[in-house]
Amino acid sequence: MPTFESNGHVYEVDEDGFLQDPAIWNEAVAQDFMGTEGVTELTENHWKVIRYLREYYAQYGIAPMIRKLCKETGFKLNEIYVMFPSGPAKGACKLAGLPKPTGCV
């Protein structure tokens, strides 16, 4: 199984670099992974998106559709892309410790 190492932490990841075990996620994990997605700083807006993704995943077992993410967080899609340059599915979900989404997030 592939691993990712950052700041002295080693994480088991899938072939796309997503955390294998979402249960081990904490804010330090997001900070360790942020550089892989072109994020240089995690602002309160980043955390709002990350927290929403984690809560939705905990409740439904999947990542939300992008329309729902934008509606519930109050951010427009272009704002999400500014915060997470690799996009909501790859960047935001990866930093939130979720598995790689299979559909349109």
N, C-alpha and C positions, 0 to 999 in steps of 0.2 A: 504494500500500500504506500502511495506517495506521502511525503511529509513536507511541511512548510515550517521553517524556523525563522523566528524574529525575536529580538530582545531577550535571547536566552530561553525562549519557549519553543517547544516543538509540538506541532499539531498534525494529526492525521487528516489528510484531505483527499478528495476525489481527484480524478484526472483533470478536472477544470479548476482545481484549487479551492473548492468549497469545503468547509469544515465537515468532517464525517459525523461528528457527534454534537448536535446542536445543544445538548444538555450541558456541555462544558463551557458554553459561551459566557463571557462577562465583558465589561467595558474594556478591559485590557486586551481582550481578543480583537475587538473592533479596532483598537489603536494599533495592534500588531499587523493587521491586515490592510489598513487604510492605504499604505503606500503602494500596494499591488493594484489598486484601482484608481490611482491618480488623485487621491484625496490627501491634502497636505495638513489639514486641520479639521477636527471634528467640532463643529459649532453646535449651539443649541438646536438649530434647524436640522442638522444631521441627526442628532439624537432623537428629535421628534419623529423623523421618518423611521429610524432604526427601531425605536420603541414600538411604534405602530406596527411595523412588520413582525416583530417578535410576538406582540399580543395577538395579532391576527393568526399567525402560525400556531400559537399555543391553543387557540380556540378551534381552528378549522383544519389544522394539519397541512395546509398549503399556503403559498404566498397569495396575497390579494391581486386582483386584476389592477392594472395601472390606473384605470378610471377611478376605481374605488380608493386606491392609495392617494391619488390627487385630491379627490373630494374630501376624504376623511382628514387629511393633514392640512388641507388648504393651500397646497403648493401646486402651481401649474407644472405641466410636464417639462417645459424648458427649464424651470427652476430646479427640478429634480436632476436634470442632466448637468446643470451647473454644479450642484452639490456633489453628484456622483457621475463623473465624466463617462464611465463605462456603462451607465444606465441603471435603471431601477432593478432589473432582473439580475444583472451580473454584479454591479457594484454595491447597491444598497442591500440586496439580499445576502451577498457574501459578507459584508461588514456586520450584518445582523446575525450572522451565524446560521442562516437557514440553508437547507439543501438547495442545489441548483434547481430553479423553477423549470417545470416541463412545458408549461403553456405560456401564453402571453401575459406577462406581469405588467 
